[in-house]
């Protein structure tokens, strides 16, 4: 296969630059994992905020996405990572996440800019509404769910701290049996 025909699974992300926030997220993720419920925790190095999942697209489209990302003019800001939640609900979660209390307006604005740019490239719009969050684990089975829900209820309101948002990153995701491996394709520094 030629390089131009290469298919790449990718997404647009924001990394947590404050290592203390990251350490607290890992600590809480480990408490959730310790409940013994069948779930898939996000690996330490893969914890991030997904601004927009793109999916599998040809390399030429990724190049267009990077070209667009490099045109974004947006000022850096801070996010306050706080609270624990679940999709679709905390009582029966499929995805367990940490929320964004402050900075979510800026994230939504950035998301709208990205979404508009991706549509111009021809990428289909997201089906679900963007809710800024940081995924910590995905629930695989519901045996012992009561213990997990109790732990999640106790962790509600957890304050992880503030982290600066300085970059928007297009990331490549390679799925492996041991979990996804992410790498940066292009990085746009925010002003």
Backbone as a printed PyTorch tensor [residue, N CA C, xyz], in Angstrom:
tensor([[[  0.8460,  -1.1940,   0.0000],
         [  0.0000,   0.0000,   0.0000],
         [  0.8860,   1.2500,   0.0000]],

        [[  0.5540,   2.2030,  -0.8130],
         [  1.3400,   3.4320,  -0.8420],
         [  1.0020,   4.2990,   0.3600]],

        [[  1.8770,   5.2140,   0.6780],
         [  1.6450,   6.0870,   1.8240],
         [  0.3740,   6.9030,   1.6530]],

        [[  0.0760,   7.3140,   0.4120],
         [ -1.1130,   8.1380,   0.1880],
         [ -2.3940,   7.3490,   0.4470]],

        [[ -2.3230,   5.9910,   0.3750],
         [ -3.4840,   5.1610,   0.6320],
         [ -3.5860,   4.7070,   2.0660]],

        [[ -2.6550,   5.1440,   2.9010],
         [ -2.6380,   4.7430,   4.3010],
         [ -3.8960,   5.2420,   5.0200]],

        [[ -4.5250,   4.3660,   5.8050],
         [ -5.6960,   4.7410,   6.6010],
         [ -5.2380,   4.9420,   8.0500]],

        [[ -5.6370,   6.0550,   8.6230],
         [ -5.1910,   6.3970,   9.9710],
         [ -6.4100,   6.6310,  10.8700]],

        [[ -6.3910,   5.9930,  12.0320],
         [ -7.4210,   6.2430,  13.0500],
         [ -6.9210,   7.4170,  13.8740]],

        [[ -7.7150,   8.4750,  13.9450],
         [ -7.2000,   9.6560,  14.6350],
         [ -8.2900,  10.4350,  15.3660]],

        [[ -7.8400,  11.3350,  16.2020],
         [ -8.7450,  12.2020,  16.9540],
         [ -7.9980,  13.4810,  17.3300]],

        [[ -8.7570,  14.4550,  17.7840],
         [ -8.1640,  15.7340,  18.1900],
         [ -8.2730,  15.8150,  19.7070]],

        [[ -7.1360,  16.0940,  20.3540],
         [ -7.0800,  15.9940,  21.8100],
         [ -6.4360,  17.2060,  22.4560]],

        [[ -6.6920,  17.2710,  23.7570],
         [ -6.0240,  18.2360,  24.6200],
         [ -5.3930,  17.4260,  25.7460]],

        [[ -4.1060,  17.6100,  25.9430],
         [ -3.4090,  16.8750,  26.9950],
         [ -3.4180,  17.6740,  28.2890]],

        [[ -3.3310,  16.9510,  29.3890],
         [ -3.2900,  17.5950,  30.7030],
         [ -1.8350,  17.9170,  31.0300]],

        [[ -1.5190,  19.1830,  31.0690],
         [ -0.1320,  19.6150,  31.2750],
         [  0.2700,  19.6440,  32.7410]],

        [[ -0.7310,  19.7490,  33.6320],
         [ -0.4270,  19.7790,  35.0640],
         [ -0.2920,  18.3360,  35.5630]],

        [[  0.9340,  17.9500,  35.9100],
         [  1.2020,  16.5640,  36.3140],
         [  0.4970,  16.1940,  37.6170]],

        [[  0.2460,  17.1780,  38.4730],
         [ -0.4590,  16.9110,  39.7220],
         [ -1.9170,  16.5270,  39.4210]],

        [[ -2.5410,  17.2130,  38.4690],
         [ -3.9100,  16.8670,  38.0540],
         [ -3.9210,  15.4440,  37.4900]],

        [[ -2.9540,  15.1470,  36.6690],
         [ -2.8480,  13.8110,  36.0690],
         [ -2.6590,  12.7480,  37.1620]],

        [[ -1.8110,  13.0430,  38.1480],
         [ -1.5650,  12.0940,  39.2400],
         [ -2.8600,  11.8190,  40.0070]],

        [[ -3.6490,  12.8730,  40.2660],
         [ -4.9140,  12.6930,  41.0020],
         [ -5.9210,  11.8850,  40.1720]],

        [[ -5.9510,  12.1210,  38.8720],
         [ -6.8500,  11.3550,  37.9970],
         [ -6.4800,   9.8680,  38.0210]],

        [[ -5.1910,   9.5850,  37.9900],
         [ -4.7220,   8.1950,  38.0140],
         [ -5.0930,   7.5450,  39.3580]],

        [[ -4.9440,   8.3040,  40.4310],
         [ -5.2880,   7.8040,  41.7660],
         [ -6.7740,   7.4240,  41.8430]],

        [[ -7.6320,   8.3060,  41.3200],
         [ -9.0730,   8.0310,  41.3430],
         [ -9.4120,   6.8740,  40.4030]],

        [[ -8.7880,   6.8460,  39.2420],
         [ -9.0090,   5.7260,  38.3140],
         [ -8.6470,   4.4050,  38.9890]],

        [[ -7.5560,   4.3990,  39.7490],
         [ -7.1430,   3.1830,  40.4450],
         [ -8.1390,   2.7800,  41.5320]],

        [[ -8.7430,   3.7600,  42.2170],
         [ -9.7770,   3.4500,  43.2180],
         [-10.9840,   2.8050,  42.5400]],

        [[-11.3290,   3.3280,  41.3690],
         [-12.4640,   2.7830,  40.6090],
         [-12.1440,   1.3550,  40.1530]],

        [[-10.9330,   1.1470,  39.6850],
         [-10.5010,  -0.1730,  39.2150],
         [-10.4950,  -1.1820,  40.3650]],

        [[-10.1480,  -0.7030,  41.5740],
         [-10.0530,  -1.5860,  42.7430],
         [-11.4090,  -2.1160,  43.2000]],

        [[-12.5140,  -1.6120,  42.6470],
         [-13.8310,  -2.1270,  43.0260],
         [-14.0390,  -3.5490,  42.5150]],

        [[-13.2190,  -3.9690,  41.5480],
         [-13.3060,  -5.3250,  41.0360],
         [-14.3190,  -5.5160,  39.9260]],

        [[-15.0300,  -4.4570,  39.5730],
         [-15.9920,  -4.5440,  38.4680],
         [-15.2110,  -4.6960,  37.1610]],

        [[-15.7840,  -5.4420,  36.2140],
         [-15.1150,  -5.6590,  34.9300],
         [-15.1350,  -4.3490,  34.1410]],

        [[-13.9960,  -3.6910,  34.1330],
         [-13.8920,  -2.4500,  33.3550],
         [-12.5090,  -2.3230,  32.7260]],

        [[-12.4260,  -1.4340,  31.7580],
         [-11.1670,  -1.1890,  31.0520],
         [-10.7020,   0.2050,  31.4420]],

        [[ -9.7030,   0.2790,  32.3470],
         [ -9.1970,   1.6070,  32.7250],
         [ -8.3580,   2.2170,  31.6020]],

        [[ -8.4010,   3.5250,  31.4790],
         [ -7.5530,   4.2100,  30.4980],
         [ -6.1170,   4.1890,  31.0360]],

        [[ -5.1780,   3.8270,  30.2010],
         [ -3.7790,   3.7610,  30.5970],
         [ -3.2830,   5.1520,  31.0050]],

        [[ -2.3300,   5.1980,  31.9520],
         [ -1.7930,   6.4760,  32.4480],
         [ -1.4480,   7.4250,  31.3050]],

        [[ -0.6920,   6.9070,  30.3480],
         [ -0.1760,   7.7560,  29.2690],
         [ -1.2510,   8.1620,  28.2600]],

        [[ -2.4270,   7.5340,  28.3580],
         [ -3.4970,   7.8360,  27.3950],
         [ -4.5830,   8.7470,  27.9620]],

        [[ -4.4440,   9.1800,  29.2020],
         [ -5.4690,  10.0530,  29.7940],
         [ -5.3650,  11.4330,  29.1370]],

        [[ -6.4680,  11.8920,  28.5680],
         [ -6.5130,  13.1740,  27.8480],
         [ -7.9730,  13.6110,  27.7200]],

        [[ -8.1750,  14.7610,  27.1430],
         [ -9.5240,  15.2270,  26.8270],
         [ -9.6780,  15.1600,  25.3070]],

        [[-10.6460,  14.3870,  24.8460],
         [-10.8920,  14.3110,  23.4010],
         [-11.7680,  15.4860,  22.9870]],

        [[-11.2360,  16.3040,  22.1060],
         [-12.0100,  17.4280,  21.5900],
         [-12.9330,  16.9480,  20.4710]],

        [[-12.4080,  16.0340,  19.6520],
         [-13.2150,  15.5170,  18.5410],
         [-12.6020,  14.2100,  18.0460]],

        [[-13.3980,  13.1210,  18.0690],
         [-12.9540,  11.8640,  17.4830],
         [-13.2250,  11.9330,  15.9860]],

        [[-12.2660,  11.5630,  15.1890],
         [-12.4430,  11.6150,  13.7360],
         [-12.6940,  10.2230,  13.1770]],

        [[-11.9290,   9.2390,  13.6300],
         [-12.0980,   7.8770,  13.1330],
         [-11.0400,   7.5350,  12.1050]],

        [[-11.3440,   6.5510,  11.2680],
         [-10.3810,   6.0830,  10.2760],
         [-10.5640,   6.8660,   8.9860]],

        [[ -9.5070,   7.5500,   8.5920],
         [ -9.5510,   8.3670,   7.3810],
         [ -8.2270,   8.2070,   6.6160]],

        [[ -8.2460,   8.4830,   5.3070],
         [ -6.9980,   8.4100,   4.5400],
         [ -5.9730,   9.4470,   5.0150]],

        [[ -4.7070,   9.1380,   4.7910],
         [ -3.6170,  10.0370,   5.1770],
         [ -3.8300,  11.4400,   4.5930]],

        [[ -4.3520,  11.5140,   3.3780],
         [ -4.5590,  12.8200,   2.7400],
         [ -5.5440,  13.6730,   3.5450]],

        [[ -6.5400,  13.0360,   4.1600],
         [ -7.5110,  13.7690,   4.9800],
         [ -6.8400,  14.2340,   6.2800]],

        [[ -6.0000,  13.3710,   6.8380],
         [ -5.2720,  13.7550,   8.0560],
         [ -4.4090,  14.9900,   7.7620]],

        [[ -3.7900,  14.9990,   6.6050],
         [ -2.9760,  16.1600,   6.2230],
         [ -3.8380,  17.4200,   6.1430]],

        [[ -5.0540,  17.2780,   5.6010],
         [ -5.9710,  18.4270,   5.5360],
         [ -6.3810,  18.8770,   6.9370]],

        [[ -6.6290,  17.8940,   7.8350],
         [ -7.0050,  18.2260,   9.2190],
         [ -5.8670,  19.0040,   9.8810]],

        [[ -4.6350,  18.5300,   9.6970],
         [ -3.4800,  19.2320,  10.2770],
         [ -3.3460,  20.6340,   9.6720]],

        [[ -3.5880,  20.7330,   8.3820],
         [ -3.5280,  22.0470,   7.7340],
         [ -4.5400,  22.9970,   8.3580]],

        [[ -5.7380,  22.4900,   8.6020],
         [ -6.7660,  23.3130,   9.2420],
         [ -6.3880,  23.6450,  10.6860]],

        [[ -5.9820,  22.6440,  11.4480],
         [ -5.6440,  22.8550,  12.8670],
         [ -4.5920,  23.9550,  13.0040]],

        [[ -3.6490,  23.9880,  12.0780],
         [ -2.5880,  25.0040,  12.1350],
         [ -3.0960,  26.4170,  11.8710]],

        [[ -4.3240,  26.5430,  11.3530],
         [ -4.8810,  27.8870,  11.1000],
         [ -5.6820,  28.4040,  12.2970]],

        [[ -5.9350,  27.5380,  13.2770],
         [ -6.7510,  27.9660,  14.4300],
         [ -6.0300,  29.0690,  15.1880]],

        [[ -6.7820,  30.1350,  15.4540],
         [ -6.2570,  31.2240,  16.2550],
         [ -7.1030,  31.2960,  17.5240]],

        [[ -6.5470,  30.8140,  18.6150],
         [ -7.3040,  30.7810,  19.8670],
         [ -6.3190,  30.9410,  21.0060]],

        [[ -6.7350,  31.7050,  22.0000],
         [ -5.8690,  31.9830,  23.1330],
         [ -5.9010,  30.8180,  24.1320]],

        [[ -4.7460,  30.5000,  24.7050],
         [ -4.6930,  29.4550,  25.7210],
         [ -5.5480,  29.8090,  26.9270]],

        [[ -5.9720,  28.8180,  27.6790],
         [ -6.8120,  29.0280,  28.8510],
         [ -6.5850,  27.8850,  29.8390]],

        [[ -7.2680,  27.9490,  30.9680],
         [ -7.1430,  26.8990,  31.9760],
         [ -8.4590,  26.1620,  32.1080]],

        [[ -8.3570,  24.8870,  32.4540],
         [ -9.5590,  24.1350,  32.7920],
         [ -9.4470,  23.6900,  34.2490]],

        [[-10.5930,  23.6640,  34.9040],
         [-10.6700,  23.1580,  36.2720],
         [-11.3080,  21.7790,  36.1950]],

        [[-10.5100,  20.7640,  36.4520],
         [-10.9990,  19.3900,  36.3680],
         [-11.6060,  19.0230,  37.7200]],

        [[-12.9070,  18.7560,  37.6920],
         [-13.6070,  18.5000,  38.9440],
         [-14.8210,  17.6090,  38.7040]],

        [[-15.0570,  16.7330,  39.6470],
         [-16.2360,  15.8780,  39.6760],
         [-16.0060,  14.5630,  38.9260]],

        [[-16.8160,  13.6070,  39.2670],
         [-16.8180,  12.3000,  38.6130],
         [-18.2200,  12.0720,  38.0680]],

        [[-18.2940,  11.5690,  36.8660],
         [-19.5870,  11.3100,  36.2670],
         [-19.5650,  10.0340,  35.4540]],

        [[-20.7170,   9.7050,  34.8950],
         [-20.8180,   8.5110,  34.0730],
         [-21.7550,   8.7370,  32.9090]],

        [[-21.4410,   8.1220,  31.7950],
         [-22.3550,   8.0990,  30.6450],
         [-22.9320,   6.7010,  30.5730]],

        [[-24.2310,   6.4860,  30.4530],
         [-25.2560,   7.5170,  30.4040],
         [-25.6360,   8.0750,  31.7790]],

        [[-25.2980,   7.3570,  32.8580],
         [-25.6140,   7.8720,  34.1950],
         [-24.6080,   7.3210,  35.1970]],

        [[-24.5350,   7.9430,  36.3550],
         [-23.6230,   7.4850,  37.3990],
         [-24.1170,   6.1660,  38.0120]],

        [[-25.4200,   5.9120,  37.9370],
         [-26.0010,   4.7040,  38.5210],
         [-25.7810,   3.4730,  37.6350]],

        [[-25.6600,   3.6790,  36.3250],
         [-25.3860,   2.5610,  35.4190],
         [-24.4320,   3.0480,  34.3140]],

        [[-23.1800,   3.2710,  34.7080],
         [-22.2420,   3.8880,  33.7570],
         [-21.6670,   2.8850,  32.7510]],

        [[-21.4990,   3.3390,  31.5470],
         [-20.7170,   2.6000,  30.5460],
         [-19.3420,   3.2390,  30.4290]],

        [[-19.3150,   4.5840,  30.6230],
         [-18.0640,   5.3360,  30.6060],
         [-17.9930,   6.1410,  31.9050]],

        [[-16.8470,   6.0740,  32.5740],
         [-16.6370,   6.8380,  33.8050],
         [-15.6510,   7.9630,  33.4880]],

        [[-15.9980,   9.1780,  33.8850],
         [-15.1960,  10.3180,  33.4800],
         [-15.0230,  11.3410,  34.5980]],

        [[-14.0330,  12.2110,  34.3980],
         [-13.8350,  13.3830,  35.2430],
         [-14.3420,  14.5780,  34.4460]],

        [[-15.0300,  15.4840,  35.1230],
         [-15.6440,  16.6150,  34.4420],
         [-14.7580,  17.8480,  34.3740]],

        [[-15.2150,  18.8120,  33.6030],
         [-14.5240,  20.1000,  33.5000],
         [-15.4880,  21.1590,  34.0180]],

        [[-15.1220,  21.7920,  35.1380],
         [-16.0210,  22.7780,  35.7420],
         [-15.7840,  24.1660,  35.1420]],

        [[-14.5550,  24.6320,  35.1750],
         [-14.2360,  25.9300,  34.5590],
         [-13.4410,  25.6750,  33.2880]],

        [[-13.6880,  26.5250,  32.3010],
         [-13.0110,  26.3560,  31.0160],
         [-13.8550,  25.5740,  30.0220]],

        [[-15.0360,  25.1050,  30.4520],
         [-15.8640,  24.3310,  29.5190],
         [-16.4380,  25.2290,  28.4170]],

        [[-16.7000,  26.5130,  28.7220],
         [-17.1800,  27.4310,  27.6740],
         [-16.1180,  27.5870,  26.5790]],

        [[-14.8530,  27.7380,  27.0010],
         [-13.7610,  27.8670,  26.0320],
         [-13.6060,  26.5640,  25.2280]],

        [[-13.7490,  25.4270,  25.9120],
         [-13.6490,  24.1420,  25.2050],
         [-14.7640,  23.9990,  24.1710]],

        [[-15.9850,  24.4240,  24.5540],
         [-17.1100,  24.3540,  23.6110],
         [-16.8730,  25.2540,  22.4040]],

        [[-16.3250,  26.4520,  22.6530],
         [-16.0360,  27.3730,  21.5550],
         [-14.9640,  26.7790,  20.6380]],

        [[-13.9230,  26.2210,  21.2430],
         [-12.8620,  25.5760,  20.4740],
         [-13.4120,  24.3890,  19.6800]],

        [[-14.2910,  23.6200,  20.3130],
         [-14.9210,  22.4840,  19.6450],
         [-15.7070,  22.9590,  18.4140]],

        [[-16.4690,  24.0600,  18.5730],
         [-17.2750,  24.5670,  17.4440],
         [-16.3690,  25.0160,  16.2930]],

        [[-15.2550,  25.6300,  16.6260],
         [-14.2930,  26.0450,  15.5900],
         [-13.7630,  24.8130,  14.8570]],

        [[-13.3770,  23.7980,  15.6420],
         [-12.8360,  22.5570,  15.0570],
         [-13.8990,  21.8680,  14.2120]],

        [[-15.1180,  21.7750,  14.7430],
         [-16.2040,  21.1030,  14.0330],
         [-16.4770,  21.7870,  12.6820]],

        [[-16.5010,  23.1010,  12.6890],
         [-16.7560,  23.8350,  11.4410],
         [-15.6410,  23.5690,  10.4260]],

        [[-14.4050,  23.5460,  10.9040],
         [-13.2720,  23.2740,  10.0130],
         [-13.3210,  21.8660,   9.4410]],

        [[-13.6880,  20.9070,  10.2820],
         [-13.7610,  19.5120,   9.8310],
         [-14.8720,  19.3300,   8.8010]],

        [[-15.9700,  20.0440,   8.9750],
         [-17.0700,  19.9440,   7.9900],
         [-16.6210,  20.4720,   6.6400]],

        [[-15.8320,  21.5500,   6.6520],
         [-15.3230,  22.1000,   5.3780],
         [-14.4290,  21.0800,   4.6720]],

        [[-13.7400,  20.2490,   5.4440],
         [-12.8800,  19.2180,   4.8680],
         [-13.7200,  18.0470,   4.3490]],

        [[-14.9470,  17.9350,   4.8590],
         [-15.8260,  16.8580,   4.4090],
         [-16.0290,  15.7560,   5.4350]],

        [[-15.5850,  16.0000,   6.6730],
         [-15.7830,  15.0210,   7.7400],
         [-17.1890,  15.2020,   8.3150]],

        [[-17.8930,  14.0780,   8.4470],
         [-19.2770,  14.1200,   8.9210],
         [-19.3510,  14.6930,  10.3300]],

        [[-20.4220,  15.4440,  10.6250],
         [-20.5640,  16.0150,  11.9740],
         [-20.7410,  14.9280,  13.0220]],

        [[-20.3880,  15.2770,  14.2550],
         [-20.5760,  14.3690,  15.3870],
         [-22.0640,  14.1280,  15.5820]],

        [[-22.4100,  12.8960,  15.9520],
         [-23.8120,  12.5910,  16.2100],
         [-24.2190,  13.0250,  17.6080]],

        [[-23.2630,  12.9600,  18.5190],
         [-23.5870,  13.3110,  19.9010],
         [-23.0680,  14.7000,  20.2440]],

        [[-23.7650,  15.3300,  21.1670],
         [-23.3750,  16.6530,  21.6270],
         [-22.0380,  16.5570,  22.3770]],

        [[-21.1860,  17.5670,  22.2000],
         [-19.8880,  17.5770,  22.8770],
         [-20.0720,  17.9330,  24.3480]],

        [[-19.6010,  17.0600,  25.2180],
         [-19.5990,  17.3020,  26.6550],
         [-18.1490,  17.1660,  27.1160]],

        [[-17.5150,  18.2790,  27.4860],
         [-16.1050,  18.1850,  27.8860],
         [-15.9210,  17.2310,  29.0680]],

        [[-15.0690,  16.2410,  28.9000],
         [-14.7910,  15.2730,  29.9650],
         [-13.4800,  14.5510,  29.6850]],

        [[-12.9890,  13.8920,  30.7080],
         [-11.7700,  13.0910,  30.5890],
         [-12.1410,  11.6660,  30.9720]],

        [[-12.1170,  10.7630,  30.0170],
         [-12.5060,   9.3780,  30.2700],
         [-11.4530,   8.6950,  31.1470]],

        [[-11.9450,   8.0250,  32.2010],
         [-11.0440,   7.2940,  33.1020],
         [-11.1560,   5.7800,  32.9280]],

        [[-12.3590,   5.3050,  32.5700],
         [-12.5530,   3.8550,  32.4110],
         [-13.8480,   3.5880,  31.6480]],

        [[-13.8920,   2.4070,  31.0280],
         [-15.0990,   1.9470,  30.3470],
         [-15.5560,   0.6640,  31.0290]],

        [[-16.8410,   0.6150,  31.3750],
         [-17.3870,  -0.5310,  32.0850],
         [-17.6920,  -1.6370,  31.0770]],

        [[-17.2000,  -2.8500,  31.3800],
         [-17.3890,  -3.9950,  30.4730],
         [-18.4750,  -4.9490,  30.9570]],

        [[-18.6930,  -4.9900,  32.2790],
         [-19.6950,  -5.8970,  32.8390],
         [-20.2800,  -5.2980,  34.0990]],

        [[-21.4720,  -5.7390,  34.4560],
         [-22.1680,  -5.1050,  35.5760],
         [-22.2030,  -5.9560,  36.8470]],

        [[-21.4470,  -7.0640,  36.8930],
         [-21.3860,  -7.8500,  38.1200],
         [-20.6670,  -7.0230,  39.2030]],

        [[-21.3080,  -6.8530,  40.3250],
         [-20.7260,  -6.0700,  41.4150],
         [-20.8630,  -4.5710,  41.2070]],

        [[-21.7740,  -4.1740,  40.3430],
         [-21.9320,  -2.7590,  39.9850],
         [-22.2660,  -1.8900,  41.2060]],

        [[-22.9430,  -2.4950,  42.2100],
         [-23.3280,  -1.7150,  43.3980],
         [-22.0930,  -1.1120,  44.0790]],

        [[-21.0240,  -1.9090,  44.1600],
         [-19.7930,  -1.4300,  44.8030],
         [-19.1810,  -0.2890,  43.9830]],

        [[-19.2310,  -0.4330,  42.6660],
         [-18.6920,   0.6200,  41.7950],
         [-19.5000,   1.9040,  41.9580]],

        [[-20.8230,   1.7810,  41.9320],
         [-21.6930,   2.9600,  42.0550],
         [-21.4570,   3.6440,  43.4000]],

        [[-21.3160,   2.8490,  44.4680],
         [-21.0610,   3.4120,  45.8000],
         [-19.7440,   4.2030,  45.7870]],

        [[-18.7220,   3.6270,  45.1790],
         [-17.4190,   4.3110,  45.0880],
         [-17.5440,   5.5890,  44.2690]],

        [[-18.2700,   5.5270,  43.1550],
         [-18.4350,   6.7190,  42.3070],
         [-19.1820,   7.8210,  43.0640]],

        [[-20.1950,   7.4260,  43.8340],
         [-20.9450,   8.4100,  44.6200],
         [-20.0350,   9.0850,  45.6420]],

        [[-19.1510,   8.2850,  46.2540],
         [-18.2140,   8.8460,  47.2370],
         [-17.2050,   9.7910,  46.5770]],

        [[-16.9050,   9.5280,  45.3200],
         [-15.8880,  10.3330,  44.6150],
         [-16.4840,  11.5850,  43.9480]],

        [[-17.8200,  11.6910,  43.9340],
         [-18.4400,  12.8770,  43.3460],
         [-17.8810,  14.1240,  44.0130]],

        [[-17.6460,  15.1390,  43.2570],
         [-17.1460,  16.3840,  43.8070],
         [-15.6310,  16.4180,  43.9520]],

        [[-14.9420,  15.3470,  43.5750],
         [-13.4810,  15.3270,  43.6670],
         [-12.8930,  16.4820,  42.8500]],

        [[-11.9940,  17.2210,  43.4980],
         [-11.3430,  18.3520,  42.8240],
         [ -9.9510,  17.9060,  42.3940]],

        [[ -9.7290,  17.8570,  41.0840],
         [ -8.4370,  17.4050,  40.5530],
         [ -7.4790,  18.5730,  40.3320]],

        [[ -8.0160,  19.7900,  40.2960],
         [ -7.1760,  20.9690,  40.1320],
         [ -7.2770,  21.5760,  38.7320]],

        [[ -6.4120,  22.5560,  38.5030],
         [ -6.4200,  23.3010,  37.2370],
         [ -5.2830,  22.8250,  36.3290]],

        [[ -5.5500,  22.8480,  35.0460],
         [ -4.5100,  22.5010,  34.0760],
         [ -4.6000,  23.4700,  32.8960]],

        [[ -3.4610,  23.9560,  32.4320],
         [ -3.5090,  24.8680,  31.2910],
         [ -3.8090,  24.1370,  29.9820]],

        [[ -4.5340,  24.8090,  29.0980],
         [ -4.7630,  24.2840,  27.7470],
         [ -3.9070,  25.1370,  26.8220]],

        [[ -2.8330,  24.5530,  26.3490],
         [ -1.8400,  25.2920,  25.5550],
         [ -1.7300,  24.8020,  24.1250]],

        [[ -2.3100,  23.6240,  23.8660],
         [ -2.1410,  23.0100,  22.5400],
         [ -3.3960,  22.2540,  22.1230]],

        [[ -3.5660,  22.1470,  20.8290],
         [ -4.5580,  21.2490,  20.2480],
         [ -3.7490,  20.2510,  19.4250]],

        [[ -3.9980,  18.9600,  19.6550],
         [ -3.1540,  17.9240,  19.0600],
         [ -3.9910,  16.9620,  18.2200]],

        [[ -3.5310,  16.6910,  17.0110],
         [ -4.1230,  15.6260,  16.2090],
         [ -3.3190,  14.3700,  16.5370]],

        [[ -4.0200,  13.3580,  17.0570],
         [ -3.3490,  12.1330,  17.5060],
         [ -3.7450,  10.9410,  16.6520]],

        [[ -2.7690,  10.0830,  16.4520],
         [ -2.9900,   8.8090,  15.7760],
         [ -3.2650,   7.7660,  16.8470]],

        [[ -4.2010,   6.8910,  16.5990],
         [ -4.5350,   5.8240,  17.5400],
         [ -4.3800,   4.4860,  16.8310]],

        [[ -3.4840,   3.6550,  17.3660],
         [ -3.3070,   2.3010,  16.8330],
         [ -3.8340,   1.3380,  17.8870]],

        [[ -4.8580,   0.5690,  17.5360],
         [ -5.4540,  -0.3620,  18.4880],
         [ -4.6180,  -1.6280,  18.5650]],

        [[ -4.3250,  -2.0600,  19.8030],
         [ -3.5730,  -3.3000,  20.0150],
         [ -4.3150,  -4.1030,  21.0840]],

        [[ -4.0280,  -5.3950,  21.2090],
         [ -4.6990,  -6.1940,  22.2500],
         [ -4.4340,  -5.6580,  23.6530]],

        [[ -3.3450,  -4.9430,  23.8660],
         [ -3.0280,  -4.4010,  25.1880],
         [ -3.5300,  -2.9680,  25.3850]],

        [[ -4.2720,  -2.4710,  24.4240],
         [ -4.8010,  -1.1120,  24.5200],
         [ -4.2880,  -0.2590,  23.3710]],

        [[ -4.8850,   0.9060,  23.2050],
         [ -4.4650,   1.7650,  22.0970],
         [ -3.1010,   2.4070,  22.3560]],

        [[ -2.3960,   2.6490,  21.2740],
         [ -1.1340,   3.3870,  21.3540],
         [ -1.3610,   4.6950,  20.6060]],

        [[ -1.1720,   5.8070,  21.3300],
         [ -1.3930,   7.1230,  20.7380],
         [ -0.0540,   7.7750,  20.4040]],

        [[ -0.0540,   8.5160,  19.3150],
         [  1.1250,   9.3220,  18.9750],
         [  0.6550,  10.6170,  18.3220]],

        [[  1.4520,  11.6500,  18.4780],
         [  1.0850,  12.9500,  17.9170],
         [  1.3690,  12.9830,  16.4200]],

        [[  0.3960,  13.4830,  15.6640],
         [  0.6010,  13.6880,  14.2250],
         [  0.9870,  15.1400,  13.9900]],

        [[  0.2290,  16.0590,  14.5960],
         [  0.5870,  17.4740,  14.5170],
         [  0.0590,  18.1940,  15.7520]],

        [[  0.7400,  19.2650,  16.1100],
         [  0.4160,  20.0150,  17.3300],
         [  0.2840,  21.4900,  16.9830]],

        [[ -0.8380,  22.1070,  17.4000],
         [ -1.0250,  23.5420,  17.2300],
         [ -0.9170,  24.2020,  18.5990]],

        [[  0.0780,  25.0400,  18.7610],
         [  0.2240,  25.7930,  20.0130],
         [ -0.8050,  26.9140,  20.0050]],

        [[ -1.5000,  27.0800,  21.1280],
         [ -2.4500,  28.1820,  21.2390],
         [ -1.6890,  29.4320,  21.6620]],

        [[ -2.1660,  30.5790,  21.2350],
         [ -1.4470,  31.8400,  21.4900],
         [ -1.4570,  32.1930,  22.9600]]])
